[in-house]
Amino acid sequence: MNEHQEKPYKNKSVWLRGLFMLIFIFLMGVAKFVTLVVVVLQFLAVLFSGDTNKNLLQFGKSLSIYQYQIVLYLTYNSEIRPFPAADWPQE
């Protein structure tokens, strides 16, 4: 390694990404809880009305895309930060 190159552990961008990773790990937990709520509400909608709720379908799909975006970022497969650093995903 070149002696003029900065060590990875001294690079501020590495630490900044680590901070964002911690934030997105927390947001993933929130998203999982919200997914559970959507699942229960959708089940109740089908149980009592016999049909799925279209709004819950759309939100559930965008929520699953959001969780996928978080996993991509956390595993270094994407440099794009998910919501709230970017727009909420559309289906």
TORPA-4810 file (N, C-alpha, C, O; in nm, 3 decimals):
<nodes>
NODE_1_0.084_-0.117_0.000_0.000_0.000_0.000_0.089_0.123_0.000_0.191_0.128_0.069_M
NODE_2_0.050_0.220_-0.076_0.125_0.345_-0.085_0.120_0.415_0.051_0.015_0.423_0.115_N
NODE_3_0.236_0.467_0.095_0.239_0.530_0.227_0.162_0.661_0.233_0.135_0.713_0.341_E
NODE_4_0.124_0.716_0.115_0.046_0.840_0.113_-0.105_0.811_0.111_-0.186_0.903_0.125_H
NODE_5_-0.141_0.685_0.093_-0.283_0.650_0.093_-0.335_0.648_0.235_-0.265_0.609_0.328_Q
NODE_6_-0.458_0.691_0.249_-0.522_0.693_0.380_-0.567_0.552_0.417_-0.615_0.478_0.331_E
NODE_7_-0.551_0.516_0.542_-0.597_0.385_0.591_-0.749_0.384_0.589_-0.812_0.485_0.618_K
NODE_8_-0.810_0.269_0.554_-0.957_0.264_0.547_-1.025_0.304_0.678_-1.130_0.368_0.676_P
NODE_9_-0.966_0.267_0.791_-1.030_0.300_0.920_-1.016_0.448_0.956_-1.078_0.494_1.051_Y
NODE_10_-0.935_0.522_0.881_-0.923_0.667_0.905_-1.006_0.747_0.806_-1.013_0.870_0.815_K
NODE_11_-1.069_0.679_0.713_-1.149_0.745_0.609_-1.285_0.783_0.666_-1.359_0.696_0.713_N
NODE_12_-1.319_0.910_0.661_-1.447_0.957_0.717_-1.567_0.901_0.641_-1.672_0.878_0.701_K
NODE_13_-1.552_0.877_0.512_-1.665_0.824_0.435_-1.701_0.682_0.479_-1.818_0.643_0.472_S
NODE_14_-1.602_0.605_0.522_-1.630_0.470_0.573_-1.711_0.479_0.701_-1.808_0.405_0.719_V
NODE_15_-1.673_0.569_0.790_-1.746_0.586_0.915_-1.885_0.644_0.893_-1.980_0.608_0.963_W
NODE_16_-1.897_0.733_0.794_-2.028_0.790_0.763_-2.122_0.681_0.710_-2.239_0.676_0.747_L
NODE_17_-2.068_0.594_0.624_-2.150_0.484_0.575_-2.190_0.392_0.691_-2.304_0.344_0.695_R
NODE_18_-2.099_0.368_0.784_-2.131_0.287_0.901_-2.245_0.348_0.981_-2.333_0.276_1.029_G
NODE_19_-2.243_0.479_0.997_-2.352_0.547_1.068_-2.484_0.528_0.994_-2.586_0.497_1.055_L
NODE_20_-2.481_0.548_0.861_-2.603_0.527_0.783_-2.650_0.382_0.791_-2.770_0.356_0.793_F
NODE_21_-2.556_0.289_0.795_-2.594_0.148_0.806_-2.668_0.122_0.937_-2.767_0.049_0.938_M
NODE_22_-2.621_0.180_1.045_-2.691_0.165_1.174_-2.832_0.224_1.168_-2.927_0.165_1.219_L
NODE_23_-2.843_0.339_1.105_-2.976_0.402_1.091_-3.068_0.312_1.009_-3.184_0.293_1.045_I
NODE_24_-3.017_0.257_0.899_-3.101_0.174_0.814_-3.132_0.038_0.878_-3.236_-0.021_0.848_F
NODE_25_-3.046_-0.011_0.965_-3.078_-0.133_1.040_-3.198_-0.105_1.130_-3.289_-0.188_1.140_I
NODE_26_-3.198_0.011_1.196_-3.312_0.049_1.280_-3.439_0.063_1.195_-3.545_0.014_1.233_F
NODE_27_-3.426_0.132_1.081_-3.543_0.151_0.994_-3.595_0.018_0.938_-3.715_0.004_0.915_L
NODE_28_-3.506_-0.078_0.918_-3.548_-0.211_0.873_-3.636_-0.277_0.980_-3.735_-0.343_0.948_M
NODE_29_-3.599_-0.260_1.106_-3.681_-0.314_1.214_-3.819_-0.249_1.217_-3.920_-0.318_1.236_G
NODE_30_-3.824_-0.118_1.198_-3.953_-0.047_1.192_-4.035_-0.098_1.073_-4.155_-0.123_1.085_V
NODE_31_-3.968_-0.113_0.958_-4.037_-0.160_0.837_-4.091_-0.302_0.856_-4.199_-0.334_0.806_A
NODE_32_-4.018_-0.386_0.926_-4.067_-0.523_0.952_-4.193_-0.520_1.039_-4.287_-0.595_1.016_K
NODE_33_-4.193_-0.432_1.140_-4.311_-0.419_1.224_-4.431_-0.369_1.144_-4.542_-0.420_1.158_F
NODE_34_-4.408_-0.269_1.060_-4.516_-0.215_0.977_-4.566_-0.322_0.880_-4.685_-0.330_0.853_V
NODE_35_-4.476_-0.405_0.830_-4.516_-0.517_0.743_-4.608_-0.611_0.818_-4.708_-0.657_0.762_T
NODE_36_-4.576_-0.641_0.942_-4.662_-0.727_1.023_-4.801_-0.665_1.038_-4.901_-0.736_1.029_L
NODE_37_-4.808_-0.536_1.061_-4.937_-0.467_1.073_-5.014_-0.477_0.941_-5.135_-0.503_0.942_V
NODE_38_-4.946_-0.456_0.829_-5.012_-0.465_0.698_-5.065_-0.607_0.676_-5.176_-0.624_0.625_V
NODE_39_-4.987_-0.707_0.713_-5.029_-0.847_0.697_-5.157_-0.873_0.777_-5.251_-0.933_0.725_V
NODE_40_-5.159_-0.830_0.901_-5.276_-0.853_0.986_-5.397_-0.778_0.932_-5.507_-0.834_0.924_V
NODE_41_-5.379_-0.653_0.893_-5.491_-0.575_0.839_-5.543_-0.635_0.709_-5.664_-0.638_0.685_L
NODE_42_-5.453_-0.681_0.625_-5.495_-0.742_0.499_-5.571_-0.873_0.525_-5.670_-0.902_0.458_Q
NODE_43_-5.524_-0.949_0.621_-5.596_-1.072_0.658_-5.736_-1.040_0.708_-5.833_-1.106_0.671_F
NODE_44_-5.746_-0.938_0.793_-5.877_-0.900_0.845_-5.968_-0.848_0.733_-6.088_-0.875_0.734_L
NODE_45_-5.913_-0.777_0.639_-5.992_-0.728_0.525_-6.047_-0.845_0.444_-6.163_-0.844_0.405_A
NODE_46_-5.964_-0.944_0.420_-6.009_-1.060_0.344_-6.109_-1.141_0.426_-6.208_-1.192_0.372_V
NODE_47_-6.085_-1.153_0.556_-6.173_-1.230_0.643_-6.314_-1.171_0.648_-6.412_-1.245_0.643_L
NODE_48_-6.324_-1.038_0.658_-6.454_-0.977_0.676_-6.520_-0.928_0.547_-6.642_-0.919_0.540_F
NODE_49_-6.440_-0.895_0.445_-6.502_-0.846_0.322_-6.491_-0.946_0.207_-6.562_-0.935_0.107_S
NODE_50_-6.402_-1.041_0.220_-6.384_-1.140_0.114_-6.295_-1.093_0.001_-6.277_-1.164_-0.097_G
NODE_51_-6.237_-0.972_0.014_-6.152_-0.918_-0.092_-6.035_-0.843_-0.028_-6.044_-0.795_0.085_D
NODE_52_-5.926_-0.834_-0.103_-5.810_-0.762_-0.051_-5.831_-0.611_-0.060_-5.907_-0.562_-0.145_T
NODE_53_-5.764_-0.540_0.028_-5.768_-0.395_0.027_-5.661_-0.346_-0.071_-5.543_-0.375_-0.054_N
NODE_54_-5.702_-0.273_-0.174_-5.610_-0.229_-0.280_-5.502_-0.135_-0.227_-5.387_-0.143_-0.269_K
NODE_55_-5.537_-0.047_-0.135_-5.438_0.044_-0.077_-5.332_-0.031_0.002_-5.213_0.001_-0.005_N
NODE_56_-5.375_-0.132_0.078_-5.279_-0.213_0.153_-5.191_-0.294_0.059_-5.073_-0.314_0.087_L
NODE_57_-5.247_-0.339_-0.053_-5.167_-0.411_-0.153_-5.055_-0.322_-0.206_-4.939_-0.363_-0.212_L
NODE_58_-5.090_-0.201_-0.245_-4.991_-0.108_-0.301_-4.886_-0.071_-0.197_-4.766_-0.071_-0.226_Q
NODE_59_-4.931_-0.041_-0.076_-4.837_-0.004_0.029_-4.747_-0.121_0.066_-4.627_-0.103_0.087_F
NODE_60_-4.804_-0.240_0.075_-4.725_-0.359_0.107_-4.617_-0.385_0.002_-4.505_-0.424_0.035_G
NODE_61_-4.652_-0.364_-0.122_-4.554_-0.384_-0.229_-4.442_-0.281_-0.221_-4.325_-0.317_-0.232_K
NODE_62_-4.476_-0.154_-0.201_-4.371_-0.051_-0.192_-4.287_-0.071_-0.065_-4.168_-0.042_-0.065_S
NODE_63_-4.349_-0.120_0.042_-4.276_-0.148_0.165_-4.176_-0.262_0.146_-4.065_-0.258_0.199_L
NODE_64_-4.215_-0.362_0.070_-4.122_-0.473_0.044_-4.006_-0.427_-0.045_-3.893_-0.473_-0.028_S
NODE_65_-4.033_-0.339_-0.141_-3.926_-0.283_-0.225_-3.831_-0.201_-0.139_-3.709_-0.206_-0.157_I
NODE_66_-3.887_-0.125_-0.046_-3.805_-0.045_0.046_-3.711_-0.134_0.128_-3.593_-0.103_0.143_Y
NODE_67_-3.764_-0.243_0.180_-3.681_-0.335_0.258_-3.572_-0.396_0.171_-3.459_-0.416_0.217_Q
NODE_68_-3.604_-0.426_0.046_-3.506_-0.478_-0.047_-3.395_-0.376_-0.072_-3.277_-0.411_-0.077_Y
NODE_69_-3.433_-0.248_-0.088_-3.334_-0.142_-0.107_-3.241_-0.130_0.014_-3.121_-0.108_-0.001_Q
NODE_70_-3.298_-0.144_0.133_-3.216_-0.138_0.255_-3.115_-0.252_0.256_-2.997_-0.231_0.285_I
NODE_71_-3.159_-0.373_0.225_-3.070_-0.489_0.224_-2.958_-0.470_0.120_-2.843_-0.502_0.146_V
NODE_72_-2.993_-0.417_0.004_-2.890_-0.391_-0.098_-2.786_-0.293_-0.045_-2.666_-0.313_-0.066_L
NODE_73_-2.831_-0.189_0.023_-2.737_-0.090_0.077_-2.652_-0.150_0.188_-2.531_-0.129_0.192_Y
NODE_74_-2.714_-0.226_0.278_-2.641_-0.283_0.391_-2.537_-0.385_0.347_-2.434_-0.400_0.413_L
NODE_75_-2.562_-0.454_0.238_-2.469_-0.557_0.190_-2.370_-0.503_0.086_-2.300_-0.580_0.021_T
NODE_76_-2.365_-0.372_0.071_-2.273_-0.306_-0.022_-2.302_-0.340_-0.168_-2.214_-0.327_-0.253_Y
NODE_77_-2.422_-0.384_-0.199_-2.461_-0.409_-0.337_-2.515_-0.284_-0.404_-2.540_-0.284_-0.524_N
NODE_78_-2.533_-0.178_-0.326_-2.581_-0.051_-0.380_-2.520_0.062_-0.298_-2.504_0.051_-0.177_S
NODE_79_-2.488_0.170_-0.365_-2.439_0.289_-0.298_-2.552_0.391_-0.278_-2.531_0.495_-0.216_E
NODE_80_-2.670_0.360_-0.330_-2.784_0.451_-0.320_-2.852_0.430_-0.185_-2.896_0.320_-0.152_I
NODE_81_-2.859_0.537_-0.109_-2.925_0.528_0.022_-3.076_0.529_0.002_-3.129_0.612_-0.072_R
NODE_82_-3.146_0.437_0.070_-3.292_0.434_0.059_-3.358_0.551_0.131_-3.291_0.637_0.188_P
NODE_83_-3.492_0.553_0.127_-3.571_0.653_0.198_-3.527_0.656_0.344_-3.510_0.548_0.401_F
NODE_84_-3.508_0.767_0.407_-3.543_0.904_0.374_-3.438_0.980_0.295_-3.458_1.098_0.266_P
NODE_85_-3.327_0.917_0.259_-3.225_0.985_0.179_-3.266_0.992_0.031_-3.210_1.072_-0.044_A
NODE_86_-3.361_0.910_-0.009_-3.412_0.909_-0.147_-3.564_0.908_-0.139_-3.622_0.908_-0.030_A
NODE_87_-3.628_0.908_-0.255_-3.774_0.903_-0.259_-3.824_0.767_-0.214_-3.754_0.666_-0.225_D
NODE_88_-3.948_0.765_-0.164_-4.012_0.639_-0.127_-4.033_0.557_-0.255_-4.075_0.613_-0.356_W
NODE_89_-4.005_0.428_-0.253_-4.017_0.348_-0.375_-4.162_0.334_-0.422_-4.255_0.321_-0.343_P
NODE_90_-4.177_0.337_-0.553_-4.307_0.313_-0.615_-4.311_0.167_-0.655_-4.208_0.103_-0.673_Q
NODE_91_-4.432_0.115_-0.671_-4.440_-0.026_-0.711_-4.398_-0.048_-0.852_-4.399_-0.162_-0.900_E
</nodes>
